[in-house]
Amino acid sequence: MSIPEYIFKAYDIRGVYPDEINETIAYMIAQAFTELTSGGRILLGRDVRISGPSLANSIAQGLSDAGAEVFDAGVVPTPVLYLGVVENGFDGGIQVTASHNPPEWNGFKLVLANGETVSSGAGMELLKEIVKSGKIKKKTSATRTVKKIDVITPYINKIKQMIHLKRRVRVAIDFSNGATCNVGKKLLEEIGCEIVSINDKPDGTFPGHLPEPNSETLKDLSKLVSTNNFEFGAGLDGDGDRAVIVDDKGRILDGDIALAVLISMSGIRGKVVYDVSSSSCLERIIGEKGCEPVLSRVGRAFMLRKVREVNAVIGAEKSNHFYFSELYGFDDGLFAVAKFAELISMSNKPLSYFLDNLPKYYSSPIISVDVPEHLKNKVMEKISTRMKGLSENVIEIDGVKAYFSDGWILIRPSNTMPQIKYTVEAKDSSTLQEFLRLADSLIKQSVTDLLRE
């Protein structure tokens, strides 16, 4: 069958079900994955999407037919699967999820024995080559039983050993009807949080809002926190590897700013990894608190690799992935919430105090422009050429980041969607608006020029 190449992203595999991702493709991916793990013991999990059970069944069949031993964890947050792979000595793991994408999407996150992500430059190209070759063959005719396994209980027990609240903390949580609904409530209550939750029933149609926590989808949570005297709030994404923090005044924090707050509240020392789209505010706080800044490409696989490579104590992306040395460098939304609860329980000042005392910059959210997948690279080439002629300095560690005397513009291709994203930062609001107009114009004009060629 014809397999669309664009489902193989930089650090996972995603597409619309069943047109781009289906049971046949799932089976082929599972069999190809065993070439990377040499068979072995594989941990399988999924999020709450409607297509999840059927795709997971095909993954299990493909793994079994290729001679692997399959352990099914059922519906679990993605970070729970990551931890389960490492702590139980599995040879690999597959999570059936499309993370924060709309409900009609699904896909696969693949990890190896040490939790390393199968990603661009780390196995994804080989996996894609094996799948597209169509040479995968059934290796065994023996009937194999998929074993059930509980990785949630050990996960909760581990977090409870690491997080210690000095007092109860009142927190409001938006679970986005995702995979963290059940485990999240149990974990946070058992560490000593007083929880009020919304969108807290697992539902793959995501009736509350799309499974991506952001300023639009978290309006109800923001109002709930600010009008009911909660100490903070948090919104989890569909598979639980991201957490958006909301302060006691209902303000929604980007991940880079949330990390700056966390560092301000804690006694963290060591290397801190942050992505290229992060605010200059975070870099200043890292330096002021005696930590060492380490810049990374945007994206889960690249951040995890960098956190591990430099032995960082913590890391975060603007998109609200938080990475923790205590969890082998993994990103974990629930652990991030638990960490904030712990720090707040130890402070006599509210979260808003630490936010209000950060250095002030004017920053935009991450804005997406739809660009056909096959045009993304050529569009970025045109943008790079134009940016170099406009700015004082350009770095291309991930997309194009152009520095000006009064701020910066970052334009980069999405690793998971047919989009190009941009974000800007400036020293004043009028310059911020100028940068936003320039970034939007650069992308759209480059697309127009390519379509005319």
N, C-alpha and C positions, 0 to 999 in steps of 0.2 A: 504494500500500500504506500501511497505518497505521504511522507511525513514532513510537515512544514518545518523548515530549519529554524525559523525564528522562535519556536517554543523553547529552544535551548538558550537560556539567558546567561548572564554573567555568573550568577551563583545559584540558580535553580532552573527548573523546567516549568513553564506555565503556558496555559492557553485556554480558550473558551471550550467548554464541554457541550456537545460531543464532537464539534467540528474540528477542533485542533488538538484536543486531548480526549482520548477515549480508551476503552478497555484493551483494545488490540495494541495500542501504543504503550499503555501501562505495562502489559505483559512483556513487550520487547525491551522496554527500559529496565525492567526487573532482571531479565535474563542478562542484558548487557552489564548491569551493575555487578553481577556475580563475577564477571571477568576482572573487575577492579578489586574485588574482595577475596577472590579465589574460593568462591562458595561461602562456606563458613556459617556462622550464626548471625542472623540478621534480625534487628528489631524493627517492627512495623507499627506505625501510628497514623492517625488521621485527625483532621479537624471536623467541624460539624456540617460541612457542605453536603447537599443532597446527593451529589454524585460520589461522595466519599466511600460509602460501603462497597459499591460496585467496583470502583477503581482499586480500592485496597484489596478486594478479593482477587482481582487480576494480577496485582503486584505479588500477592502471596503465591498464586499459582505459578507465575513466571519464576519466582525465586525457587520454589520447591522443585519445579521441573528441571531447573538448572543444578539441582543438587544441594541447594542451601537449606539450612534449618531455620524455620521461620517462627518468630515469637511475636504474637499480636498483642499490642498494648491497648487497642481500641481507641476511643476518643481521648486524646491527651494534648495539652499545649506543646508546641514544638520544642521549647526549652526543656521540657520534661523528657522528651525523647532523646535530645542531645545528651543530657546527663545520664539517662538510662543506658545509652550505648557505652559510654566511657566507664561508668561505675560497675556495670555488669560484664565487662570484657567482651562485648559483641564485636564482630568483625565489620559491622556497618549498620546503618539504619536508614530507613526511608519514611519520611513523613508525607502523607498525601494532603496537600494544602496549597491554596493560592494566597495564603496570608491575608493581606488587607484588600485584595482585589474584589470586585463585585461578585455576587453569588453564582453567576453563570460560569465563572472561571474555576479551574482547578489545576493542580500540578503536583510537583514532587520536589522535596528538599532531600538531598542525599548526603550522608555523612559517612566517613570512614571510621576505622576502629578508634582513632585518637580524637574523634570529633571534628576532624578537618573536613571542611565543606568541599564537595565535588563542585568545582567552579572553573571559571575561565583561567587557564594556565595551571589548573590542578585537577585534571582528570575529565573535565567536561568535554573537551575536544575528542578525547579517545572514546568516551561514552557515546557521543554523537556519531562518530565514525562507525562504531560497532552496530548501533541501531540502524543507521541508514544503509549499511552494507546488506542488511537482510539475511546475514549468514548465521544468525542465532539458531541453534537447533536444540531440541529437547535432549537433555543429557541423561535422564533417568525415566524409567517407566514405573518405578516403584511408587506406591501410594504413600504420601507423606502427610502427617498430621500437623496442622498449624497449632502451636501451643499458645495458650493464653498466659499473659504475664501482667502483674501489677507493678508498674513503675511509679505510680502516683504516691502511694504510701511511703516508700523510701525517700522520695523527693521531699514530701512534707516534713518528714522526720529530720532530713538533712538541714533544711532551711531553719527549722525550729532550733537546731543546735547552734546556728550561726547568728541568729537575730534575737536580741534581748531588749524588750521594751522596759523602760523604767516605770511607766504608767500607761494606762489605757489611752489610746489615741482615737479620736472620732474621725472617720474617713468615709467619703462617699465614692463609690466605684461604679463606673459604667463598663459592664462586661461585653458590650457589643453583641450579645447573644452568641458568643463564640466559645472556643474550647476551654477558656479559663473559668467558665461559670461555676462549676462544681468545685474544682480543686481550689480556686481562688478564694471563695467564701470560707471554706474550711481552713485553709492555711492562715489567712489573715485573722480570723477569729481566734485560732489556736495560739497565735503569737501575742495576742492581747489587744487587737484592734476592735473598736466598736463600729460595725459596718452597717451602712445603708446602701443598697445597690439598686441599680436600674438596668434594664435590658439584660436580666440575669438568668434567662431560660435559654438553654442551648437550642438554636434554631438556624438551620442552614439557609433559610430565606432571608435572614437578618432583618426582621421586621422593624426593629427600633431605628436603625439607620445603617448605612453601608459600614462594613467592618473595618473602616479606617478612621481612627480617632484623630480629629483635627478641629479647627476653630468652628467649623460649621456643624459637624456631627455632635460636638460636645457642648452645645449651647444649653441643653437641659441640665447637664451635669454642672456646668459653671453656675447656673442660677441656683441649683440645689445647694451647692457648697456655700455660696455667698449669702444666701437668705436663711440658712439653718445653722450657722455657726459651726460648720465643720472645720477641722484643722487643716485639711487638704483634701483633694480629690484626685482620682486617676481614671483615665480611660484606657482600656486594653484593646488591642486589635484582634482580628479574627482568630489567630493562632497563638497569641500570647507572647510573642517575642518583642513587642513594643509596649511602652506605657507612656502616656501623656500626663504630665503632672499639672494639677490645677492648684493654685495657692488659695489661702483662706479668704481672699477677696474675690475669688472666682476667675482670676486671670490664668489663661492657658499658656503654659511655658513650652517653647521649643526645647528639644533635647539638649542642645548646647548650653542654653541658659539654665536649664534644670541641673546640668552637671556643674555649672559655675556655682549655683546655689548649694548643691550638695558638698562641693569642695569647701565653700565658705563655712558651712555648718560643721564640718568634720575636721579631724586631725590627719587627713590623708596626706601621705608623703610618697614620692616616687614618680614614676613616669605615667603620664596621662595621655591617652591617644584620643584624638578628635579628628573629625573629617574636614575636608577642604571647604565645605560650605558653612562651617561654624563661625560664629561671631568673634570679632576681635576682643570682645568682652571676656570670653572664656580664656583666650590666650593670656590676657592680662592677669586674670584671677589665678591661673595655673602658676604663673611666675611669682605673683605676690605671696602666694601661700607656700612657696618653697618647693613646688613640684617641677617636673621637667616636661615641657610640651613635645608631643610627637605627632606629626601630621600624617594623615592617611587618605587614601582614596575613599570615596563614598561607597558603601555597600557592605553587607554583612560578612561576606567571605573575606574581603580585603581588610576590614576592621579586625576581625577575629585573628587573622594571620599576623597583623601588625601588633596587636595586643600580646599575642604569644611570643612573637619574635623578639620584642624588646622587654618582655617580662613586665608589662605595665600593671599597675595596681588597679586601674579602672579606665574605661573609655566610653565615649558616647558619640552618637551622630545627631545632627540637627533633626533627623526624622524620628527621634525618640527611641532608638536602640541604645541600651545601656549594657556595657560589657564588664564582667567582674572577674577578678583574679581568683576569688573564692570558688568560682564555678568553672574552672579551667579556661577562663576567658570568655565563656559563652555569654550571649545576650539573653536577658530574661526579664520580661515585663513585670511579673509577679514579684521577683526578688527585688527589683527596683522600687516597687511600692513598699515592700517590707522594709527596705533600707531607709527610705524617707520616713516611714513611721517610727523606726528606731531612733533616727536623729532628732525628729521632732519631740519624741518622748524625753529626750535628754536635754532639751533646750528650754529656757524660760522665755524665749522670744518666738513669735509666730513665723511661719514660712515667709510671709509677706515682708517682714523686716529684712531678711537676707536678700530678697529680690530687690527691694527698694534701695539697697546699699551697693548694688553692683554698678560698675562704670556704665554710663549711658551712651548707647548707640541707637541709631534708627535703622531697623532691619525689616526686610520684607519676609513674608512666608515664602516657602518654595512654591513657585508657580509653574504649572505645566502647560505646554503647547503641544497639541496633537501634530505629530509628524509621521508620515508613513515609514515603517521600519526600514525599508530599502533605501530611504533617502537620508537617514540620520547621520551616517558617517560623512557624507558629502556636505550636508548642511553644516556640520561642525567644522569641516575644513574651511569653508567660506567664512564662518564666524571667527575662527582663529586668525585668519589673514586680516580681517577688518579690525579686530580688537588690538592686534599688535600695532596698527597704525594710529590707534586712538588713545592708548593708555601709556602710563609710565613704565609698567612692568607686567609681564604675563607669565603665569606658571601653568603648566599643562599636565600636572600629576593626575588630574581627573577632569576631563573637559577643558574649559578655558576660564581661568580666573584672572581678571584684569584689575590691576591696582591703579588708583588715582590718588591725588593728593588729599582728597576729602572722602575716600571710601573705596569700595570695590564692587565688581560685578562678576558673578560666577554663572556660566552657562555650561550645562553638561547633559549628555544623553541619558535617558532613563535606562536602567539595567533590566527592568521588568515590563515596561509598557512601550507602545509606539508613541513616545513623547520625548520632547526635549524640555528640560527643566531649567529655571533660572531663579536666582535669589540675589539680592543686592543689600549693601549696607552703606550707610553714609553718616556724616557727622551732624546733619540737620535734615529736616523733613522735606524741604524744597529740593535739595540735591537727591534725596531718596527717590522722589517722583521723577526727576530727570533720568536717573539711572534705570528705573523701571521702564520708562518709555523707550530708552535706548536699547535695553535688552530685548524687549518685545519686538521692536522694529528690526533688530539684527536677525532674529530668528525668522520672522515672517518674510522679510525681504530676501533672505537666503533661500527659503523654500520657493518663493515666487521665481527667483532667478533660475533655479534648477529646473523647475517645471517648464520654463520657457526655452531652456537649452535643448 
